[in-house]
Amino acid sequence: MNQLNHQNFQRLSPNSQLSTRDRQLAAYSYDLPEALIAQNPVTPRDSAKLLVVESQETCQHRHFRDLSDLLLPGDLLILNNTRVIPARLCGTKHSGGAAEVLLIEPVATDRWLALVKPGRRLQPGSKIEFGNGAGTVMTALVEAHDPATNGRILKLTTHNGQPVDELIEQLGQVPLPPYITQTESLPEQYQTVFAQRRGAIAAPTAGLHFTEQLLAGLADKGIQTAEVTLHVGIGTFRPVEVTDIETHTMHQERIEVGAATVEKIQQTKASGGRVIAVGTTSTRALEGTVAACGQLQPYSGKTDLFIYPGYRWQVIDGLITNFHLPGSSLLMMVSALIGRERLMQLYEEAIARQYRFYSFGDAMIVLPEAVPKDQP
């Protein structure tokens, strides 16, 4: 995978090499003891465990701080620079009673796509009021129902002259995944150290393990970094609910790949280096750009790319990732890189060795040597 495949982007058809087993949702299930669902991040960030997939047959057990020992001078890490917004807002229905809003993405300057509770009682025409202790400072009018997400289009109006974005920052809370139920974490611990661009409703969790010191050490060794943006939205964490995974449809997410990053990737490939994506979101941004454009080039737009076994990789050579939920599209993406059976074996190994799972959990790196050479 040392050359960019500009002209050959495609996904496998149902009658191609994808096995019947790999198409079944049940094939991506595993049993995880509840005690292994991480409720808090480790400190320092890079002290997390790291499962190193070094070949198709072997693996090592290291720590994330050892990353510079595992990569080579000339390698390129792709980081997702999105920043999680305080997208969870608690308010009151105009008719009385509590209401909760999870902002998903802006659809206009003052309009957002959002999930709302209680959904059945917040139909078009309903109003939600948000206060700061001194009275109502912002109102959300439910304008429409969005069937794709079962969400609502909300028009946000402020009452004190402040911009909508400022009030969201003041009134909102950083939303944590529902499996994090007992945490002592601070909001900044759910942001990467390179988070810059506001827009995500969940963190790109593989990036949470990096520290400034680790990044500096990688640079000293000649390991470069480049950034992309994927604003993590509902598409990343919505479960796959269809029996045949090839019929699953991803919700679109906003991505941006800049000219400087494209140039760094091309230079890395030309000089024989490897492109290692930090996280499934960075992966989706790069591969989604090729899907949208037919080749890797600067791009700002949306992607609904769903990567599952049989996918033909266009850009990345390796991957750093956390451990993902059973039946999730993220688990299927990693399976596409190293094979579903191999990944399930690695997850069994991680469980046996008490790795911590999900957003605040430990990490895995799939080195290029571990990626089967006979991929389609």
N, C-alpha and C positions, 0 to 999 in steps of 0.2 A: 504494500500500500504506500509506496514512495512517490507515486505520481498522482496528480489530481485527475480524477476521471470526469473531465468537463462535459463530455458528450453522452455519457452512458447512464445517466440517472434513470433508475426505474425500481419498481417494487415487484416482488414475485406475484404472479397471478395464482388463483386458487388451484390451478392444475400444474403448478411448477414443482420445484424441489422441496417445498415446505411439507413436512410430514403431517399426516393426519393428527398425530399426537401433539405436535407443536402448535397446531391450530386450536386446540381445545383449551378453554380457560382453566379447566381443572388441572391441567399440567403445570400450572404456575402457582400451585398452592403448597404451603409448608406449615408445620406446626411450630409456633414460637412461644416459649414460656413468657408469661406476662412480665416476669421479673427482668427480662432482657430488653424491655422497651425503655429506652433512656428517658428519664424525666428531667435531667439536668445535664448541661454540658460539662466536660472535664476542664480543669484548669491546671496548667495553661492549655490552650486550644490544641497545640501540636503534641500533647501527651496522649492523645487518643490512640488506640490500637490501629494497626494497619495490616490487613491481610494482603500479602503480595502474591499475585498470581503471575509467576515468573515463566511458566511453560504450560503446555497442555496437560502435563501430568503432575507437576509439583507446585507447591506454594510455600511461602515463608510467613512467619508471624513477627512483625516488627512494630514500630511506633511511627506515627506520622512525622515526627521530627527527623526520622531517618530518610526522608524523601530524597534529599540531595545525594544520598549514597546509591539510590536506585535509578536515577536518571543520568543522562550523558550530556556533556557539553555539546551545545548545538540543538538540544531538544527545546521544544516550545510548548509552554503551558497556556491553555486558553481559559481565561477567567471570566465569569459572568459578573459584571459590575452593577447589577440591579440592586436597589435598596428597598427593603420592605417598608410599606407605608402603614401607619396606624389605621388600618382599614375597618376595624371593628368599632361600631358606634352604638351606644345604648341610648335610647330615647323613649319617648312616650307617644302613644297614638293620640291623635287629636280628639278621638272619641273616648279616650281613657284607656289605661292599661299599658304595660311595658311593651316595648318593641326593640328588636335588635336588627342591625344592618351590617352586612359584610360587603363592602365595596369590592367589585371585581375589576372593573376597568372603566376609564372615562369614555364616553361616546360623544361628548361635546364639552364646551367650556364649563357648563354648569349642570351637566347631565352624566349620570353614572349608571352602568349596569351593576346590579347588586342582588345578593340573596337577602331575603327578609324573613323575620320571625315575628309573630305567627303569620305564615304565608297566606292561609285561607282568609284571614281577616284584613289583609292589606291588598285589596284589589285596586285597580285603577280608580283614581279619585280620592283615595285615602291620603291622609297626611300624617307625618311623623315629626315630632318636635324635639329639638336637642337644646339643652340648656347648660350653663356653666355655673349654676348656683345663684346667679343674679337675674335669671329669667331666660326666656327662649332666645337663642342667638342664631339658630339655623333651622329651617324647615325643609323636609323632603316630601315632595308631592309624587305619589305613584302615578306615572303617566301611562305605562303599558306593561303587559306581561311578556316576558321573553321565553318562548317555548323551548328554545334550544338548551337553556340552562335552568328552566323553571324559576328564573329570577325576575326582577322588575327593573324597568327603566325609571330612575328617580331624577326629578329636577330639584336641585339644591338651591335654596335661596337663603342668603344671610340677612340678618336684621341689624347688624351693628357696623356695617361698612367694610368689614374685613373680607378679603378674598376667600373663596371657598376652600382653597388648598390650605390656607393658614388655619382656618377653623378645624379642618380635618386633623391637622397636626396637633391642635390643642385638645380637641374633644375625643379623638380616637385612641384605641389601644392596638398594639401590635398583635395580630391574631396568631395564636399558636395552634398547631394541629390538634384534633380532638383526642388523640391518643396520649397527649401530654396533659395529664390531669392533676399532677402534684409536683409543681416546679417552684424552685426558688430563683430561677434565672432572671436576669435583668434584660430589659428590651434590647440593649446593645449586644448582648450575647447571642441574639438571634439575627445579627447582621454580620456579614463578612467584614474583614478589615479593609477591603477594597470596595465596599459598597458606595456607590456614588449617585446613581440615577434612580430617582424615586419612581415606583410603579408596581412593585411586586406585592402580592398578598401572602407569599410564603418565601422563605429563604432558599437560595440555592445551596443546599446543606453540605455538599462536598467541600465547598469553599470555606465553611465555618472553621475548618481545622488549621487554616493558615494563620501565622503570626507575622508581624513586620520583620522579626528577626529571621524567621524561616525564609521569607521571600528574599531578604538580603543575602542569606547564605546561598540560596539557589542562584542568584545573580552573580555572586562571586565565583561560582563554579562554571559560569557560562551558559546557564539554563535560562532562557528568555521567557518572558510572559507577554501576552497580548490579551486584549479585552473584547468581549462581545456583550450585548445586552439581550437578555430575554426576561421580560417581566412575567414572573411566575404567576400564572392564573389558574383558573379552575380546570383547564385542560390537563395540567400536570398531575393533580391529585384526585380528580374524579375517578372512581373505580371503573374498571372494565366490567360490564354487566352482561355481555352477550356470550353465548356458549362458544361460538366460532369467532375467534379474536379478529379474523380478517374482516368481519362486518362491523367492528368498532369504529366509531367516528370521534376524532379528537376535537375539542373546542379550540378555536384559534387563540394564539398568544402572540403578543407584540415582540418583534425582534429587531435588532440592528447590528449589522456587521460593517465596520468602517473600512475605509481604504487602507489605513495603516496596518490593520490586522490582516487583511487579505495579502498585502505585500509581505508581511512577516511570514505568513504561512507559505507563500510561494517561494520565498528565499530559503526557508527551512527545508522544504521538500527538495529544492534544487541542490542544496548542499548535503543531502543525505541525513538530515535530522528527522526526528519524529515529532508529530503533533499529538499532544496528550490533552484531551479535554478534561477540565475540572468540572465534573458533574454532568448529569444527563441534560441539564438545561443548556449548558454551553454546547454540548453535542447537538442538541436539537436546533440551536441557532445556526450553527455551521451547516449541518446537513439540510436544514430547512431552507437556507439560502440557495443551495444548489437545486433543491426541488422547485423553488419559485423562479429561479433565473436560468436554469439549465447549466450553470457553471458557478464557480465561486467568484463572486464579485461584490463590491459594496452594495448593501441592500438595507432598506428600512421598510418594514411592512409587517405582515402577519404570517404565521405558519400554522398549519393544522397537520403537519407531518406526523404520522404514527409509525414508529420504527419497531419492528418485531422480527423474529427469526426468518431468514431469507433475504433480509434487506441487503442491498449492495452499497457498501460504504464508499463514500466519496472523498472525505477529508481526513477524518481522525485515524490515528494509528493505535492509540491506547486511551485508557479512561481511568480517572479517579472518581469514585462514587461511594455513597453510603449504602447501607443495607435497606432494601425497599419492602413495602407491604406485599403480602401475597396477592396475586391476581392483579397487580398494578401494571400500568403501561410502562412504568420505569423498569420494573423487573423484566418485562419483555424486551425492552431496549438493550439491557445488559446481556440478555440471552442471545440477542442478535449478534453480539460481538464475539462471545466465547462459546456459545451453544447452551441450550437449556439444560441438558443433563449435567454438563460440567458445572453450570452455575448452581444447580440444586445440590450437587455434592459439596461445593464450596460453602453454601449456606449451612449445610449439616455440620461441616467442620467448624464454622464460626459459632454456631450454637453450642457445640460440644466444648468449645474453648471460652465460652461465656463472653463473646463479643456483645457489645451494646448496639441495639438496632434503632433505625429510623432517624429522625431529624437531628437529635442531640447525640446520636450514637457514634460508633466507630466507622472506619472507612476501609475500602478495598481499592487496590490499584491493579488494573489489568495491563500488564506490560505488552508491548507489541509482539514479543516472542511467544506470548500465550494465545494470540489470536490465530485460529486455524488458517492455514494458507490456502485451503481448498474452499474458502467461502465463495458463494456465487458471485 
